[in-house]
């Protein structure tokens, strides 16, 4: 089984710190509006991408955020259900988040053949490579410019 680990801020949506949004949220399509009128938008094609990827990968999350604040945003957008053992935690140690997710999947009996990590920033990559040496990294908006292109890239891996 191939595992796809996604970042959130700046990768799935345009907001740089989703933990700053204040509930209650209003959802309008791909836009979440918080109590103060601040907006967060899913990037174009994210929903279609998740649907496509869910048939080919186990999808999870490694995000430096506060789960109690950000899970409701994912739920409001009705995409929370795509993710297995998502990690949304208040520290930048994504290597540890990913390692624990992979462990949980292995305990469940998954044989992991490949791990692909998608993030708009590469700052966590060196640490991640230490715990998952064969991880394949795709930098969103640098290596690919859209979710359609990400899909094609993953098909070619
Ligand atoms: Mg990010």
Boltz pocket constraint, residues with backbone or C-beta under 6 A from the ligand:
constraints:
  - pocket:
      binder: B
      contacts: [[A, 7], [A, 8], [A, 9], [A, 10], [A, 11], [A, 119], [A, 120], [A, 121]]
      max_distance: 6.0
